[in-house]
Amino acid sequence: MDKIEARSGSEDFWKDPEAAQKLLQRRKRLESDLDLLKRLQRQEDDTRVLVEWLEGGEDVEKDLKAALDALDQTLEGAEFQKMLGGEHDRASAILTINSGAGGTESQDWAEMLLRMYLRWCDRHGYKRDLIDLQPGEEAGIKSATVLVQGEYAYGYLSAEVGVHRLVRISPFDSAARRHTS
């Protein structure tokens, strides 16, 4: 961290804006990792104190359970961050949805997927921008492209590849037949 601080404070730091940006992003990641380690250490210390009090006869079972739950949640988050340790996992992502060859059914399914992903972005605090949207003739969408911005967006969404299928009774078929989209 000290080396990064020294480099970012130099006069020629912004002569190469791309390198400067990368260095600042690295500093941000290191600060985030350091904060996580400090939080884990603090939670471990608090838990040890509560265990000592419990062994001493104090009535702190509820507090100890809450502390252990919080520590467990922090550890799960840390494990997930470790799992998303790839070169691009912390980056933003571009999500593209295309309807298949199933006509209206497929286009309706593509719109459902788009709504699902947009809501997922909202729930997880990601900024999302709908870059392109091609509506279907009767219902749904032919295609959509969404820019998902935020830390780990690419890491989370990189596994969302391939064909997503839906089998249902079609609301667009007067014979109420089962369709695969």
Biotite code that builds the C-alpha atoms (Angstrom):
import biotite.structure as struc

atoms = struc.array([
    struc.Atom([0.000, 0.000, 0.000], chain_id="A", res_id=1, res_name="MET", atom_name="CA", element="C"),
    struc.Atom([2.839, 2.381, 0.821], chain_id="A", res_id=2, res_name="ASP", atom_name="CA", element="C"),
    struc.Atom([4.380, 1.840, -2.628], chain_id="A", res_id=3, res_name="LYS", atom_name="CA", element="C"),
    struc.Atom([1.041, 2.543, -4.300], chain_id="A", res_id=4, res_name="ILE", atom_name="CA", element="C"),
    struc.Atom([0.569, 5.687, -2.208], chain_id="A", res_id=5, res_name="GLU", atom_name="CA", element="C"),
    struc.Atom([4.054, 6.891, -3.127], chain_id="A", res_id=6, res_name="ALA", atom_name="CA", element="C"),
    struc.Atom([3.499, 6.252, -6.850], chain_id="A", res_id=7, res_name="ARG", atom_name="CA", element="C"),
    struc.Atom([0.080, 7.912, -6.861], chain_id="A", res_id=8, res_name="SER", atom_name="CA", element="C"),
    struc.Atom([1.536, 10.985, -5.175], chain_id="A", res_id=9, res_name="GLY", atom_name="CA", element="C"),
    struc.Atom([4.262, 11.523, -7.753], chain_id="A", res_id=10, res_name="SER", atom_name="CA", element="C"),
    struc.Atom([4.067, 14.419, -10.205], chain_id="A", res_id=11, res_name="GLU", atom_name="CA", element="C"),
    struc.Atom([4.079, 12.251, -13.339], chain_id="A", res_id=12, res_name="ASP", atom_name="CA", element="C"),
    struc.Atom([1.366, 9.889, -12.053], chain_id="A", res_id=13, res_name="PHE", atom_name="CA", element="C"),
    struc.Atom([-1.334, 11.081, -14.475], chain_id="A", res_id=14, res_name="TRP", atom_name="CA", element="C"),
    struc.Atom([0.933, 11.172, -17.550], chain_id="A", res_id=15, res_name="LYS", atom_name="CA", element="C"),
    struc.Atom([-0.316, 7.664, -18.348], chain_id="A", res_id=16, res_name="ASP", atom_name="CA", element="C"),
    struc.Atom([-4.027, 7.798, -17.378], chain_id="A", res_id=17, res_name="PRO", atom_name="CA", element="C"),
    struc.Atom([-4.667, 4.119, -18.136], chain_id="A", res_id=18, res_name="GLU", atom_name="CA", element="C"),
    struc.Atom([-1.833, 2.945, -15.879], chain_id="A", res_id=19, res_name="ALA", atom_name="CA", element="C"),
    struc.Atom([-2.912, 5.433, -13.199], chain_id="A", res_id=20, res_name="ALA", atom_name="CA", element="C"),
    struc.Atom([-6.472, 4.114, -13.316], chain_id="A", res_id=21, res_name="GLN", atom_name="CA", element="C"),
    struc.Atom([-5.277, 0.511, -12.984], chain_id="A", res_id=22, res_name="LYS", atom_name="CA", element="C"),
    struc.Atom([-3.101, 1.417, -10.020], chain_id="A", res_id=23, res_name="LEU", atom_name="CA", element="C"),
    struc.Atom([-5.986, 3.198, -8.285], chain_id="A", res_id=24, res_name="LEU", atom_name="CA", element="C"),
    struc.Atom([-8.244, 0.201, -8.884], chain_id="A", res_id=25, res_name="GLN", atom_name="CA", element="C"),
    struc.Atom([-5.579, -2.066, -7.404], chain_id="A", res_id=26, res_name="ARG", atom_name="CA", element="C"),
    struc.Atom([-5.365, 0.215, -4.363], chain_id="A", res_id=27, res_name="ARG", atom_name="CA", element="C"),
    struc.Atom([-9.137, 0.034, -3.957], chain_id="A", res_id=28, res_name="LYS", atom_name="CA", element="C"),
    struc.Atom([-9.054, -3.799, -4.105], chain_id="A", res_id=29, res_name="ARG", atom_name="CA", element="C"),
    struc.Atom([-6.234, -3.947, -1.563], chain_id="A", res_id=30, res_name="LEU", atom_name="CA", element="C"),
    struc.Atom([-8.088, -1.574, 0.766], chain_id="A", res_id=31, res_name="GLU", atom_name="CA", element="C"),
    struc.Atom([-11.199, -3.735, 0.455], chain_id="A", res_id=32, res_name="SER", atom_name="CA", element="C"),
    struc.Atom([-9.202, -6.882, 1.267], chain_id="A", res_id=33, res_name="ASP", atom_name="CA", element="C"),
    struc.Atom([-7.548, -5.165, 4.223], chain_id="A", res_id=34, res_name="LEU", atom_name="CA", element="C"),
    struc.Atom([-10.924, -3.995, 5.556], chain_id="A", res_id=35, res_name="ASP", atom_name="CA", element="C"),
    struc.Atom([-12.236, -7.552, 5.293], chain_id="A", res_id=36, res_name="LEU", atom_name="CA", element="C"),
    struc.Atom([-9.259, -8.930, 7.223], chain_id="A", res_id=37, res_name="LEU", atom_name="CA", element="C"),
    struc.Atom([-9.701, -6.303, 9.941], chain_id="A", res_id=38, res_name="LYS", atom_name="CA", element="C"),
    struc.Atom([-13.427, -7.077, 10.191], chain_id="A", res_id=39, res_name="ARG", atom_name="CA", element="C"),
    struc.Atom([-12.711, -10.820, 10.488], chain_id="A", res_id=40, res_name="LEU", atom_name="CA", element="C"),
    struc.Atom([-10.092, -10.186, 13.184], chain_id="A", res_id=41, res_name="GLN", atom_name="CA", element="C"),
    struc.Atom([-12.479, -7.941, 15.128], chain_id="A", res_id=42, res_name="ARG", atom_name="CA", element="C"),
    struc.Atom([-15.295, -10.502, 14.915], chain_id="A", res_id=43, res_name="GLN", atom_name="CA", element="C"),
    struc.Atom([-12.965, -13.305, 16.013], chain_id="A", res_id=44, res_name="GLU", atom_name="CA", element="C"),
    struc.Atom([-11.800, -11.254, 19.006], chain_id="A", res_id=45, res_name="ASP", atom_name="CA", element="C"),
    struc.Atom([-15.395, -10.456, 19.991], chain_id="A", res_id=46, res_name="ASP", atom_name="CA", element="C"),
    struc.Atom([-16.351, -14.122, 19.720], chain_id="A", res_id=47, res_name="THR", atom_name="CA", element="C"),
    struc.Atom([-13.404, -15.206, 21.893], chain_id="A", res_id=48, res_name="ARG", atom_name="CA", element="C"),
    struc.Atom([-14.402, -12.713, 24.588], chain_id="A", res_id=49, res_name="VAL", atom_name="CA", element="C"),
    struc.Atom([-17.989, -13.983, 24.541], chain_id="A", res_id=50, res_name="LEU", atom_name="CA", element="C"),
    struc.Atom([-16.770, -17.600, 24.850], chain_id="A", res_id=51, res_name="VAL", atom_name="CA", element="C"),
    struc.Atom([-14.649, -16.614, 27.866], chain_id="A", res_id=52, res_name="GLU", atom_name="CA", element="C"),
    struc.Atom([-17.642, -14.892, 29.469], chain_id="A", res_id=53, res_name="TRP", atom_name="CA", element="C"),
    struc.Atom([-19.836, -17.918, 28.811], chain_id="A", res_id=54, res_name="LEU", atom_name="CA", element="C"),
    struc.Atom([-17.235, -20.199, 30.418], chain_id="A", res_id=55, res_name="GLU", atom_name="CA", element="C"),
    struc.Atom([-17.171, -17.794, 33.371], chain_id="A", res_id=56, res_name="GLY", atom_name="CA", element="C"),
    struc.Atom([-20.897, -18.240, 33.921], chain_id="A", res_id=57, res_name="GLY", atom_name="CA", element="C"),
    struc.Atom([-22.214, -15.147, 32.174], chain_id="A", res_id=58, res_name="GLU", atom_name="CA", element="C"),
    struc.Atom([-25.547, -15.350, 30.329], chain_id="A", res_id=59, res_name="ASP", atom_name="CA", element="C"),
    struc.Atom([-24.299, -14.441, 26.841], chain_id="A", res_id=60, res_name="VAL", atom_name="CA", element="C"),
    struc.Atom([-25.567, -17.378, 24.771], chain_id="A", res_id=61, res_name="GLU", atom_name="CA", element="C"),
    struc.Atom([-27.755, -15.197, 22.527], chain_id="A", res_id=62, res_name="LYS", atom_name="CA", element="C"),
    struc.Atom([-24.934, -12.725, 21.991], chain_id="A", res_id=63, res_name="ASP", atom_name="CA", element="C"),
    struc.Atom([-22.508, -15.551, 21.213], chain_id="A", res_id=64, res_name="LEU", atom_name="CA", element="C"),
    struc.Atom([-24.916, -17.081, 18.699], chain_id="A", res_id=65, res_name="LYS", atom_name="CA", element="C"),
    struc.Atom([-25.366, -13.686, 17.000], chain_id="A", res_id=66, res_name="ALA", atom_name="CA", element="C"),
    struc.Atom([-21.588, -13.155, 16.917], chain_id="A", res_id=67, res_name="ALA", atom_name="CA", element="C"),
    struc.Atom([-21.009, -16.619, 15.441], chain_id="A", res_id=68, res_name="LEU", atom_name="CA", element="C"),
    struc.Atom([-23.706, -16.028, 12.814], chain_id="A", res_id=69, res_name="ASP", atom_name="CA", element="C"),
    struc.Atom([-22.117, -12.700, 11.850], chain_id="A", res_id=70, res_name="ALA", atom_name="CA", element="C"),
    struc.Atom([-18.665, -14.297, 11.662], chain_id="A", res_id=71, res_name="LEU", atom_name="CA", element="C"),
    struc.Atom([-20.040, -17.130, 9.532], chain_id="A", res_id=72, res_name="ASP", atom_name="CA", element="C"),
    struc.Atom([-21.684, -14.658, 7.159], chain_id="A", res_id=73, res_name="GLN", atom_name="CA", element="C"),
    struc.Atom([-18.467, -12.650, 6.827], chain_id="A", res_id=74, res_name="THR", atom_name="CA", element="C"),
    struc.Atom([-16.488, -15.846, 6.167], chain_id="A", res_id=75, res_name="LEU", atom_name="CA", element="C"),
    struc.Atom([-18.950, -16.922, 3.466], chain_id="A", res_id=76, res_name="GLU", atom_name="CA", element="C"),
    struc.Atom([-18.542, -13.540, 1.789], chain_id="A", res_id=77, res_name="GLY", atom_name="CA", element="C"),
    struc.Atom([-14.753, -13.845, 1.995], chain_id="A", res_id=78, res_name="ALA", atom_name="CA", element="C"),
    struc.Atom([-14.840, -17.351, 0.497], chain_id="A", res_id=79, res_name="GLU", atom_name="CA", element="C"),
    struc.Atom([-16.994, -16.115, -2.351], chain_id="A", res_id=80, res_name="PHE", atom_name="CA", element="C"),
    struc.Atom([-14.613, -13.228, -3.026], chain_id="A", res_id=81, res_name="GLN", atom_name="CA", element="C"),
    struc.Atom([-11.736, -15.700, -3.052], chain_id="A", res_id=82, res_name="LYS", atom_name="CA", element="C"),
    struc.Atom([-13.641, -17.861, -5.518], chain_id="A", res_id=83, res_name="MET", atom_name="CA", element="C"),
    struc.Atom([-14.140, -14.789, -7.718], chain_id="A", res_id=84, res_name="LEU", atom_name="CA", element="C"),
    struc.Atom([-10.426, -14.070, -7.789], chain_id="A", res_id=85, res_name="GLY", atom_name="CA", element="C"),
    struc.Atom([-10.015, -14.219, -11.557], chain_id="A", res_id=86, res_name="GLY", atom_name="CA", element="C"),
    struc.Atom([-8.390, -11.460, -13.539], chain_id="A", res_id=87, res_name="GLU", atom_name="CA", element="C"),
    struc.Atom([-11.691, -10.000, -14.766], chain_id="A", res_id=88, res_name="HIS", atom_name="CA", element="C"),
    struc.Atom([-14.118, -11.123, -12.041], chain_id="A", res_id=89, res_name="ASP", atom_name="CA", element="C"),
    struc.Atom([-14.249, -7.704, -10.357], chain_id="A", res_id=90, res_name="ARG", atom_name="CA", element="C"),
    struc.Atom([-15.108, -5.965, -13.638], chain_id="A", res_id=91, res_name="ALA", atom_name="CA", element="C"),
    struc.Atom([-18.432, -4.817, -15.036], chain_id="A", res_id=92, res_name="SER", atom_name="CA", element="C"),
    struc.Atom([-20.214, -7.016, -17.577], chain_id="A", res_id=93, res_name="ALA", atom_name="CA", element="C"),
    struc.Atom([-22.230, -6.843, -20.761], chain_id="A", res_id=94, res_name="ILE", atom_name="CA", element="C"),
    struc.Atom([-25.235, -9.160, -20.742], chain_id="A", res_id=95, res_name="LEU", atom_name="CA", element="C"),
    struc.Atom([-26.829, -10.119, -24.062], chain_id="A", res_id=96, res_name="THR", atom_name="CA", element="C"),
    struc.Atom([-30.119, -11.997, -24.405], chain_id="A", res_id=97, res_name="ILE", atom_name="CA", element="C"),
    struc.Atom([-31.318, -13.338, -27.768], chain_id="A", res_id=98, res_name="ASN", atom_name="CA", element="C"),
    struc.Atom([-34.572, -15.157, -28.404], chain_id="A", res_id=99, res_name="SER", atom_name="CA", element="C"),
    struc.Atom([-34.218, -18.451, -30.195], chain_id="A", res_id=100, res_name="GLY", atom_name="CA", element="C"),
    struc.Atom([-36.069, -19.809, -33.195], chain_id="A", res_id=101, res_name="ALA", atom_name="CA", element="C"),
    struc.Atom([-39.318, -20.356, -31.265], chain_id="A", res_id=102, res_name="GLY", atom_name="CA", element="C"),
    struc.Atom([-41.124, -17.257, -32.510], chain_id="A", res_id=103, res_name="GLY", atom_name="CA", element="C"),
    struc.Atom([-43.483, -15.508, -30.089], chain_id="A", res_id=104, res_name="THR", atom_name="CA", element="C"),
    struc.Atom([-42.918, -18.119, -27.369], chain_id="A", res_id=105, res_name="GLU", atom_name="CA", element="C"),
    struc.Atom([-39.168, -17.663, -27.516], chain_id="A", res_id=106, res_name="SER", atom_name="CA", element="C"),
    struc.Atom([-39.463, -13.878, -27.558], chain_id="A", res_id=107, res_name="GLN", atom_name="CA", element="C"),
    struc.Atom([-41.759, -13.935, -24.518], chain_id="A", res_id=108, res_name="ASP", atom_name="CA", element="C"),
    struc.Atom([-39.251, -16.150, -22.684], chain_id="A", res_id=109, res_name="TRP", atom_name="CA", element="C"),
    struc.Atom([-36.400, -13.785, -23.598], chain_id="A", res_id=110, res_name="ALA", atom_name="CA", element="C"),
    struc.Atom([-38.368, -10.896, -22.072], chain_id="A", res_id=111, res_name="GLU", atom_name="CA", element="C"),
    struc.Atom([-38.913, -12.919, -18.877], chain_id="A", res_id=112, res_name="MET", atom_name="CA", element="C"),
    struc.Atom([-35.172, -13.552, -18.678], chain_id="A", res_id=113, res_name="LEU", atom_name="CA", element="C"),
    struc.Atom([-34.439, -9.860, -19.204], chain_id="A", res_id=114, res_name="LEU", atom_name="CA", element="C"),
    struc.Atom([-36.821, -8.900, -16.381], chain_id="A", res_id=115, res_name="ARG", atom_name="CA", element="C"),
    struc.Atom([-35.233, -11.519, -14.129], chain_id="A", res_id=116, res_name="MET", atom_name="CA", element="C"),
    struc.Atom([-31.701, -10.237, -14.752], chain_id="A", res_id=117, res_name="TYR", atom_name="CA", element="C"),
    struc.Atom([-32.721, -6.580, -14.336], chain_id="A", res_id=118, res_name="LEU", atom_name="CA", element="C"),
    struc.Atom([-34.321, -7.375, -10.975], chain_id="A", res_id=119, res_name="ARG", atom_name="CA", element="C"),
    struc.Atom([-31.255, -9.362, -9.961], chain_id="A", res_id=120, res_name="TRP", atom_name="CA", element="C"),
    struc.Atom([-29.106, -6.305, -10.734], chain_id="A", res_id=121, res_name="CYS", atom_name="CA", element="C"),
    struc.Atom([-31.387, -4.088, -8.646], chain_id="A", res_id=122, res_name="ASP", atom_name="CA", element="C"),
    struc.Atom([-31.382, -6.481, -5.668], chain_id="A", res_id=123, res_name="ARG", atom_name="CA", element="C"),
    struc.Atom([-27.584, -6.776, -5.712], chain_id="A", res_id=124, res_name="HIS", atom_name="CA", element="C"),
    struc.Atom([-26.933, -3.052, -6.069], chain_id="A", res_id=125, res_name="GLY", atom_name="CA", element="C"),
    struc.Atom([-25.561, -3.100, -9.597], chain_id="A", res_id=126, res_name="TYR", atom_name="CA", element="C"),
    struc.Atom([-26.080, -0.164, -11.922], chain_id="A", res_id=127, res_name="LYS", atom_name="CA", element="C"),
    struc.Atom([-27.650, -1.357, -15.161], chain_id="A", res_id=128, res_name="ARG", atom_name="CA", element="C"),
    struc.Atom([-28.066, 0.393, -18.486], chain_id="A", res_id=129, res_name="ASP", atom_name="CA", element="C"),
    struc.Atom([-30.205, -1.054, -21.253], chain_id="A", res_id=130, res_name="LEU", atom_name="CA", element="C"),
    struc.Atom([-27.982, -0.460, -24.279], chain_id="A", res_id=131, res_name="ILE", atom_name="CA", element="C"),
    struc.Atom([-30.109, -2.122, -26.948], chain_id="A", res_id=132, res_name="ASP", atom_name="CA", element="C"),
    struc.Atom([-33.617, -3.593, -27.098], chain_id="A", res_id=133, res_name="LEU", atom_name="CA", element="C"),
    struc.Atom([-35.264, -5.175, -30.141], chain_id="A", res_id=134, res_name="GLN", atom_name="CA", element="C"),
    struc.Atom([-38.970, -5.819, -29.408], chain_id="A", res_id=135, res_name="PRO", atom_name="CA", element="C"),
    struc.Atom([-40.778, -8.860, -30.794], chain_id="A", res_id=136, res_name="GLY", atom_name="CA", element="C"),
    struc.Atom([-43.608, -8.607, -33.323], chain_id="A", res_id=137, res_name="GLU", atom_name="CA", element="C"),
    struc.Atom([-46.411, -9.828, -31.030], chain_id="A", res_id=138, res_name="GLU", atom_name="CA", element="C"),
    struc.Atom([-44.881, -10.080, -27.573], chain_id="A", res_id=139, res_name="ALA", atom_name="CA", element="C"),
    struc.Atom([-41.552, -10.222, -25.825], chain_id="A", res_id=140, res_name="GLY", atom_name="CA", element="C"),
    struc.Atom([-38.192, -9.216, -27.234], chain_id="A", res_id=141, res_name="ILE", atom_name="CA", element="C"),
    struc.Atom([-35.950, -10.428, -30.033], chain_id="A", res_id=142, res_name="LYS", atom_name="CA", element="C"),
    struc.Atom([-32.785, -9.308, -28.247], chain_id="A", res_id=143, res_name="SER", atom_name="CA", element="C"),
    struc.Atom([-31.489, -7.077, -25.486], chain_id="A", res_id=144, res_name="ALA", atom_name="CA", element="C"),
    struc.Atom([-28.071, -5.883, -24.367], chain_id="A", res_id=145, res_name="THR", atom_name="CA", element="C"),
    struc.Atom([-27.496, -4.632, -20.822], chain_id="A", res_id=146, res_name="VAL", atom_name="CA", element="C"),
    struc.Atom([-24.379, -3.029, -19.336], chain_id="A", res_id=147, res_name="LEU", atom_name="CA", element="C"),
    struc.Atom([-24.085, -4.203, -15.713], chain_id="A", res_id=148, res_name="VAL", atom_name="CA", element="C"),
    struc.Atom([-21.730, -1.987, -13.712], chain_id="A", res_id=149, res_name="GLN", atom_name="CA", element="C"),
    struc.Atom([-20.327, -2.748, -10.297], chain_id="A", res_id=150, res_name="GLY", atom_name="CA", element="C"),
    struc.Atom([-17.747, -4.793, -8.483], chain_id="A", res_id=151, res_name="GLU", atom_name="CA", element="C"),
    struc.Atom([-17.871, -8.532, -9.299], chain_id="A", res_id=152, res_name="TYR", atom_name="CA", element="C"),
    struc.Atom([-20.600, -8.110, -11.940], chain_id="A", res_id=153, res_name="ALA", atom_name="CA", element="C"),
    struc.Atom([-18.552, -10.106, -14.446], chain_id="A", res_id=154, res_name="TYR", atom_name="CA", element="C"),
    struc.Atom([-17.639, -12.733, -11.866], chain_id="A", res_id=155, res_name="GLY", atom_name="CA", element="C"),
    struc.Atom([-21.264, -13.372, -10.989], chain_id="A", res_id=156, res_name="TYR", atom_name="CA", element="C"),
    struc.Atom([-22.592, -13.237, -14.538], chain_id="A", res_id=157, res_name="LEU", atom_name="CA", element="C"),
    struc.Atom([-19.787, -15.100, -16.329], chain_id="A", res_id=158, res_name="SER", atom_name="CA", element="C"),
    struc.Atom([-21.423, -18.445, -15.534], chain_id="A", res_id=159, res_name="ALA", atom_name="CA", element="C"),
    struc.Atom([-24.691, -17.335, -17.158], chain_id="A", res_id=160, res_name="GLU", atom_name="CA", element="C"),
    struc.Atom([-23.900, -18.679, -20.607], chain_id="A", res_id=161, res_name="VAL", atom_name="CA", element="C"),
    struc.Atom([-25.648, -21.023, -22.958], chain_id="A", res_id=162, res_name="GLY", atom_name="CA", element="C"),
    struc.Atom([-29.242, -21.788, -23.779], chain_id="A", res_id=163, res_name="VAL", atom_name="CA", element="C"),
    struc.Atom([-31.956, -21.250, -21.171], chain_id="A", res_id=164, res_name="HIS", atom_name="CA", element="C"),
    struc.Atom([-35.096, -23.283, -21.873], chain_id="A", res_id=165, res_name="ARG", atom_name="CA", element="C"),
    struc.Atom([-38.699, -22.983, -20.722], chain_id="A", res_id=166, res_name="LEU", atom_name="CA", element="C"),
    struc.Atom([-41.360, -25.660, -21.174], chain_id="A", res_id=167, res_name="VAL", atom_name="CA", element="C"),
    struc.Atom([-44.936, -24.462, -20.567], chain_id="A", res_id=168, res_name="ARG", atom_name="CA", element="C"),
    struc.Atom([-48.491, -24.382, -21.870], chain_id="A", res_id=169, res_name="ILE", atom_name="CA", element="C"),
    struc.Atom([-48.385, -21.486, -24.290], chain_id="A", res_id=170, res_name="SER", atom_name="CA", element="C"),
    struc.Atom([-50.679, -18.520, -23.654], chain_id="A", res_id=171, res_name="PRO", atom_name="CA", element="C"),
    struc.Atom([-50.283, -17.735, -27.370], chain_id="A", res_id=172, res_name="PHE", atom_name="CA", element="C"),
    struc.Atom([-51.555, -21.123, -28.618], chain_id="A", res_id=173, res_name="ASP", atom_name="CA", element="C"),
    struc.Atom([-55.362, -21.439, -28.860], chain_id="A", res_id=174, res_name="SER", atom_name="CA", element="C"),
    struc.Atom([-55.010, -25.245, -28.679], chain_id="A", res_id=175, res_name="ALA", atom_name="CA", element="C"),
    struc.Atom([-53.210, -24.878, -25.293], chain_id="A", res_id=176, res_name="ALA", atom_name="CA", element="C"),
    struc.Atom([-50.330, -27.104, -26.361], chain_id="A", res_id=177, res_name="ARG", atom_name="CA", element="C"),
    struc.Atom([-47.067, -27.432, -24.504], chain_id="A", res_id=178, res_name="ARG", atom_name="CA", element="C"),
    struc.Atom([-44.203, -25.437, -26.037], chain_id="A", res_id=179, res_name="HIS", atom_name="CA", element="C"),
    struc.Atom([-40.470, -25.345, -25.421], chain_id="A", res_id=180, res_name="THR", atom_name="CA", element="C"),
    struc.Atom([-38.805, -21.949, -25.643], chain_id="A", res_id=181, res_name="SER", atom_name="CA", element="C"),
])
